[in-house]
Amino acid sequence: MAETHPPPCSQGTAIHSLAYRLRRLPPSCGPVRLVGVDGHAGSGKSTFAGQLARALGDAPVLHLDDIASHDELFGWSGRLLTQVIEPFRRGETAHYTPYDWRARRFGPPQPLPTAPVVLVEGVGAGRRALRPHLAHLLWMELPHEEAWTRGRQRDGEEQREFWDGWVRAERQHFAEDPSRPFANSLVQQCEKGYEVLPGPGKRLGPDQALTQGDGPSAMC
């Protein structure tokens, strides 16, 4: 079988076009347009969110790795709502306690100011509890097996045991609380840059029940 390569696309064009559209959305959480960047672990969320943040004039980025912990890989909705969402809804600066994955403890509070657009990046950014507060949900369009392989290669052998546990937890999370069916846009990495495509979420409400998960049938 011939080797496949990502499709070519213009470097930066899609991101700047997306940034233009995001700025023009109505605020969704107090004065903030909260934008979720979700996808499987290893799918390139952090890199994409960083580039999008720069295109938005250095918009703040909240990494959900700072909200999750070893004991709560996905059970962090209450902490996010209390530390970030509720202050934003009041128009106030949020303060969250980032988790130190090496020390296995939460650190001192860090400020997260309100801004026209704030990005929330991480696995589960499009979860049911957060969707009502999002102005837009982006999903990194990369199949889970490919994403997890990239993540394992990135983190090395010393993180093998953690990844084994993470894969089980992520499978369970997306089976119970899928994000992709609600994504407003799908982000596909190209040979150079990204392509942003319409997502299935443009036809769905934030709380509409679905039976579709984030498995292979949902990715193709």
N, C-alpha and C positions, 0 to 999 in steps of 0.2 A: 504494500500500500504506500502510495506517495506521501511524503511528509507534508503536513499542513502547516501553514503559517498564519498568524493573525492578519486580518485585512489591513491594507494601508489606509491611513487617514491623516488629515492635516494636524500637525503637532500644535496643540493649544487651542485650535479653533473651537472645538466642541466645548471645552471647559469655559472659555470666555463667553460663548453664547449661552451656556447654562447659567453662568454667574449673572449675566444680564437679565435672564428670565427670573432667577430667584430673587433678585433685588426688587422686582416688580410684583411679587406676590404680596397679598395682605398679611400682616402680622398674625401669628398663630398662637403665641404664648406671651401675653402682655405685649410689649412693644417689639418683641423678637420674632423673626421668621426662623423657626427652628427647623433645621434640615437634617434628616437622618441619612447616614451612609451605612448600609447593611450589606451582608454577604457572608459567605462561609469563611472560616478562619483560613488565612493564607491567600485570600482572593485579591489583595491589593488595596484594601480600604484605606489604610493609613496613608499610603503614597498618594492615592487619588484625592483624599480629603485635604492633604497638605497643599497640593497644587490648586485645588478649588478654592481653598482659603486664601491663597495668594492672589488668585484672580478676583476675589471679593474684597481686595484691599486689606489683607491680613485679618480676616474674620477669625474670631475665637473658635477653637476646636476642643470639644470635650471628648476624650478617649475613654470608652467604656471599660477598658482595662484598668482604669483608675477607680472605677466604681465597683467592679466585680472583685472577688477574692477567692482564695482556695476553697473556703467553706461555702461560698455562694457564687459559683460560676455563672449562674443565670438567675439566682434568687435575689436580685438587687433592685427590683422595681421600686420598693418603698423608699430606699435610700436615695435613688435618683429623684423621685418625686419630691421628697422632703428637702433635699439639699440644693436642687437646681430648679425644678419645674415651678414649685410654689413661689420661690423668690422672684423668678422671671415673670410670673403672672402678676405679681404686685409691682413690677417695674423696678425691682431691686437687684443689686449685684448678688449673685449666688456664691456660696462658699461650700466647697466639697472637700472631703478628706481622701486624698489619693492613696491607693493601696500600694504598699511596697511588696512586690512578689518575692523578693529575696529574704527580706526580714520577716515576712508574713504578718504584717501589721499595718494599720492605717496611720498615715502621717498627719501633720497639722493641717488645718483648713487652708485651702487655696482659693483665691477669688476668681470668679468667672463673671466678667461684667456683661451687662446687656449690650447688644449691638444690633444693627439692622438685620444681620444674618449670623446665626450661631450654628456650627456644625456639630452633630453628635455622631461619632464614628465608632463602630464596633459591632460584633455579632449580637444581634438582638435589638439594634437601634430602631427597627420597625415593629417591635412587639406591640401587642394589643394595648398594654397600659400606657404606651407612649404615643401611639398614633393620633389620638385626639389632639395632641399638642404640636403636631408636626405640620409645617406648611408644605413640605415636599419630602417624599421618601425615595431614595436612590438605592438600587440593588446592583452589586457588582456581579455581572453575568459570567460566572465561571463555575463549572460543575464541581460538586463537593469533593470528589476524589482527586481531581487535579489541584484544587485549592489546598487540600490537606497535604498532598505530596509536596507542594511548594513550601508550605509552612513547616513541615518536618525537616526538609532540607535546609531551610533558613535557620532553624533553632538547633539543629545538630543532635547527636546521639544522647547527650546529657539530658535532653528534654523528652526522650522517648516515652518514659513512663507517664509523664504529664500529658503528652499528646494522646496516648491510648485512652486515658480517662476523659480528656476533652472531647474526643470524637464521639464517645458514647453519650456524653452530656449534650453535645450540640445536636446529635441526631434526635434525642428525646425532646429537646427544646423546640426544634423546628417542626417535629411531628405534632406537638401540642399547640404551638403558637407560631405558625408560618408567617414570614415577612414578604417573600417574593410576590405572592398573589396581590398584595396591596401596594406594591411599588409603583410610583408615578412614572419613574424613568428607570431603564435598564442601562448600565454602563458597561461597555465592552472595551477591553484593552486591545488596541491595535498594534501593528508593528511599530508605529510611531504615534503616540498620543492616544486618544480615546474616541469612541463613538457613543453618543447618548441617544437611546431609542425610546419610544413610548413604552410604558409599562402597563401591565394589566390593571393596576390600581386606578387608572383614570376612569374605569367603569364600576368601581366598587366603593362602598362607604366604609368608614373606619371600623365599624363594628359588625359588618355583614359576615354571617357564618359561612365558612367554606370547609370542604372536606379535603381539598387539595393540599398536599404537603410540599416540601422543598426538595424532594427526591429527584431522580433523573427525569421522570416524566414531566416535572414542572420546569426543568431547565432547558428542555428542547422544544 
